[in-house]
Amino acid sequence: MILQARGLVRSYGATPALRGVTLGLAEGEILAVTGPSGCGKSTLIHCLAGILRPDAGEVLYLGQRVDTLSEAARSKLRRGAFGVLFQFGQLVAELTAAENVALPLMLAGTGRREARTAALSWLERLGVAELADQRPGEVSGGQQQRVALARALVTEPRVLFADEPTGALDTLAGEQVLGHLVRLAREQGTTVVLVTHEPRIAGYADRELTLRDGVIDATGMGLTDKAVGA
């Protein structure tokens, strides 16, 4: 297993979001996490990515605890081994597309010229090379999300966390982004945790895990048995 969660519990005040979630992902697997709004999907992915610490339980990456790491160590993990793609991209408005994509590499110590070369290569792979010198406000939502995907993948992460990556896009743009995400993940052997409430998006995954009220719904476990569920 490349990534595991054991007995994750997380609450916001008196409101429980996760109530003992256990799961495991095989290397290269694409897992869809589905369920209704408010069921704990985003909280789960944020705990797995080290953005949030669970109140109880463990998150392990290659057998090493993530949840006990310092904030600085968890941030470093997200700049290298982990990539994160959010629903609205969260690009830096003042930076061009190429600068946005190069940013994670530069934060990790890569030189400006080398980082820009890598950024341009990824923008080309995602079919938006012509946007390199444009800012987010100058391009469409679907184009912004492809730039955000390039930024999430430019460090060639072992695990990609995608939280409702097509939720703000129309059907065509969403299909294009998901097509690129799955193709590139397969090419690189990247493990993907994909949060969605849309069945057609979950259909891109190898396996589906359904959350309801902060627990795994054992009746909705299924696309394949490639990896270990709860």
C-alpha positions as CSV (number, residue, x, y, z in Angstrom):
1,M,0.0,0.0,0.0
2,I,1.3,3.4,-0.9
3,L,-1.3,5.3,1.3
4,Q,-3.3,4.1,4.3
5,A,-5.8,5.6,6.7
6,R,-6.6,3.8,10.0
7,G,-9.6,4.8,12.1
8,L,-9.7,8.5,11.1
9,V,-11.9,10.7,13.3
10,R,-12.3,14.4,12.7
11,S,-14.9,16.8,14.1
12,Y,-15.7,20.5,13.7
13,G,-16.8,21.5,17.2
14,A,-19.6,19.2,18.1
15,T,-20.2,18.1,14.5
16,P,-18.5,14.9,13.5
17,A,-17.1,14.8,9.9
18,L,-15.3,11.5,10.0
19,R,-16.2,8.7,12.3
20,G,-13.5,6.0,12.1
21,V,-12.6,5.7,8.4
22,T,-10.1,3.0,7.3
23,L,-8.9,2.5,3.8
24,G,-5.8,1.7,1.7
25,L,-4.6,2.5,-1.8
26,A,-2.4,0.5,-4.0
27,E,0.3,2.3,-6.0
28,G,-1.1,3.6,-9.3
29,E,-4.7,3.1,-8.3
30,I,-7.3,5.7,-9.0
31,L,-9.9,5.8,-6.2
32,A,-13.1,7.8,-6.4
33,V,-14.5,9.0,-3.0
34,T,-18.2,9.7,-3.4
35,G,-21.2,10.5,-1.3
36,P,-23.7,13.4,-0.7
37,S,-22.7,16.9,0.4
38,G,-21.6,17.0,4.0
39,C,-20.7,13.3,4.2
40,G,-17.0,14.0,5.0
41,K,-15.4,13.6,1.5
42,S,-13.3,16.8,1.6
43,T,-12.4,16.3,5.2
44,L,-11.1,12.8,4.3
45,I,-9.0,14.0,1.4
46,H,-7.6,16.9,3.5
47,C,-6.6,14.5,6.2
48,L,-5.0,12.1,3.7
49,A,-3.0,15.0,2.1
50,G,-1.8,16.3,5.4
51,I,-3.8,19.6,5.1
52,L,-5.7,18.7,8.2
53,R,-4.7,16.6,11.2
54,P,-7.3,14.0,12.3
55,D,-8.5,14.1,15.9
56,A,-7.8,10.4,16.1
57,G,-6.4,7.7,13.9
58,E,-3.4,7.5,11.5
59,V,-2.5,8.4,8.0
60,L,0.5,6.5,6.6
61,Y,2.5,7.2,3.4
62,L,4.8,4.3,2.4
63,G,4.4,3.1,6.0
64,Q,5.4,6.4,7.6
65,R,3.0,8.5,9.7
66,V,1.9,11.7,8.0
67,D,-0.5,13.0,10.7
68,T,2.3,13.3,13.3
69,L,4.6,15.4,11.1
70,S,5.1,19.1,11.7
71,E,3.2,21.6,9.5
72,A,6.5,22.4,7.7
73,A,7.2,18.7,7.0
74,R,3.6,18.1,5.7
75,S,3.9,21.2,3.5
76,K,7.2,19.8,2.1
77,L,5.4,16.5,1.4
78,R,2.7,18.4,-0.6
79,R,5.4,20.1,-2.6
80,G,7.0,16.8,-3.7
81,A,5.4,13.4,-3.1
82,F,1.8,14.8,-3.0
83,G,0.0,16.9,-5.5
84,V,-3.3,18.7,-4.8
85,L,-5.9,19.9,-7.3
86,F,-8.8,21.9,-5.9
87,Q,-12.3,22.5,-7.3
88,F,-11.5,26.1,-8.3
89,G,-7.9,25.7,-9.2
90,Q,-6.7,28.3,-6.7
91,L,-4.2,29.8,-9.1
92,V,-2.3,32.9,-8.1
93,A,-4.1,35.7,-10.0
94,E,-1.0,37.9,-10.3
95,L,1.1,35.2,-12.0
96,T,1.0,33.9,-15.5
97,A,0.1,30.3,-16.3
98,A,3.7,29.3,-16.7
99,E,4.7,31.1,-13.4
100,N,1.8,29.3,-11.6
101,V,3.0,25.9,-12.8
102,A,6.6,26.7,-12.1
103,L,5.9,27.9,-8.5
104,P,6.0,24.5,-6.7
105,L,9.3,23.7,-8.3
106,M,10.8,27.0,-7.3
107,L,9.5,26.7,-3.7
108,A,11.3,23.3,-3.7
109,G,14.6,25.0,-4.7
110,T,14.6,24.5,-8.5
111,G,16.2,27.3,-10.5
112,R,13.9,29.8,-12.4
113,R,14.9,28.7,-15.9
114,E,14.7,25.0,-15.2
115,A,11.3,25.5,-13.5
116,R,9.9,27.5,-16.4
117,T,11.1,24.8,-18.9
118,A,9.3,22.1,-16.9
119,A,6.2,24.3,-16.7
120,L,6.1,24.9,-20.4
121,S,6.5,21.2,-21.0
122,W,3.5,20.4,-18.8
123,L,1.3,23.1,-20.3
124,E,2.0,21.6,-23.7
125,R,1.1,18.1,-22.5
126,L,-2.2,19.5,-21.3
127,G,-2.9,21.3,-24.6
128,V,-2.6,24.9,-23.2
129,A,0.9,25.9,-24.1
130,E,-0.5,29.0,-25.8
131,L,-1.6,30.3,-22.4
132,A,1.9,30.4,-20.9
133,D,2.1,34.1,-20.6
134,Q,-1.6,34.8,-19.7
135,R,-3.0,35.3,-16.3
136,P,-5.9,33.2,-14.8
137,G,-8.4,36.0,-15.3
138,E,-7.7,36.1,-19.0
139,V,-8.6,32.4,-19.7
140,S,-11.7,30.2,-19.4
141,G,-12.5,28.0,-16.3
142,G,-11.6,24.8,-18.1
143,Q,-8.3,26.3,-19.2
144,Q,-7.6,27.5,-15.7
145,Q,-8.2,24.0,-14.3
146,R,-5.8,22.5,-16.9
147,V,-3.2,24.9,-15.7
148,A,-4.0,23.9,-12.1
149,L,-3.6,20.3,-13.1
150,A,-0.2,21.0,-14.7
151,R,0.8,22.7,-11.4
152,A,-0.3,19.7,-9.4
153,L,1.7,17.3,-11.6
154,V,4.8,19.3,-12.4
155,T,6.6,17.8,-9.4
156,E,5.7,14.4,-10.6
157,P,4.0,13.4,-7.3
158,R,3.5,9.8,-6.2
159,V,-0.1,10.7,-5.0
160,L,-2.5,13.2,-6.5
161,F,-5.4,14.4,-4.5
162,A,-8.2,15.9,-6.6
163,D,-11.1,17.5,-4.6
164,E,-14.1,18.0,-6.9
165,P,-11.8,19.0,-9.8
166,T,-14.6,19.4,-12.3
167,G,-17.3,20.8,-9.9
168,A,-17.0,24.3,-11.3
169,L,-16.8,23.3,-15.0
170,D,-19.4,22.6,-17.6
171,T,-19.7,19.0,-18.8
172,L,-17.4,19.3,-21.8
173,A,-14.6,21.1,-19.9
174,G,-15.0,18.7,-17.0
175,E,-14.6,15.7,-19.3
176,Q,-11.5,17.2,-20.9
177,V,-9.8,17.9,-17.5
178,L,-10.7,14.4,-16.3
179,G,-9.4,12.8,-19.5
180,H,-6.1,14.6,-19.1
181,L,-5.9,13.7,-15.4
182,V,-6.5,10.0,-15.9
183,R,-4.2,9.8,-19.0
184,L,-1.3,11.4,-17.2
185,A,-1.8,9.5,-14.0
186,R,-1.7,6.2,-15.9
187,E,1.4,7.3,-17.8
188,Q,3.3,8.2,-14.6
189,G,1.8,5.5,-12.3
190,T,0.4,8.2,-10.1
191,T,-2.0,7.1,-7.3
192,V,-5.1,9.4,-7.4
193,V,-7.7,10.1,-4.8
194,L,-10.6,11.7,-6.6
195,V,-13.4,13.3,-4.6
196,T,-16.7,13.7,-6.5
197,H,-20.4,13.6,-6.1
198,E,-21.0,12.8,-9.8
199,P,-21.3,9.2,-10.9
200,R,-19.9,9.9,-14.4
201,I,-16.7,11.3,-12.8
202,A,-16.4,8.3,-10.5
203,G,-16.6,6.1,-13.5
204,Y,-13.1,7.1,-14.4
205,A,-11.7,5.4,-11.3
206,D,-10.6,1.9,-10.7
207,R,-12.6,1.7,-7.4
208,E,-15.3,3.7,-5.7
209,L,-15.6,4.3,-2.0
210,T,-18.9,5.9,-0.7
211,L,-19.0,8.0,2.4
212,R,-22.3,8.6,4.3
213,D,-22.3,10.6,7.6
214,G,-18.6,10.2,8.1
215,V,-18.4,6.5,7.6
216,I,-17.8,4.2,4.7
217,D,-21.0,2.8,3.2
218,A,-20.2,-0.9,2.7
219,T,-23.0,-1.2,0.1
220,G,-21.2,1.3,-2.2
221,M,-17.7,0.0,-2.3
222,G,-17.6,-0.8,-5.8
223,L,-15.8,-0.6,-9.1
224,T,-13.0,-3.1,-8.7
225,D,-11.2,-5.0,-6.0
226,K,-7.7,-3.8,-7.0
227,A,-7.0,-2.3,-3.6
228,V,-8.0,-2.8,0.0
229,G,-11.0,-0.9,1.3
230,A,-12.4,-0.6,4.7
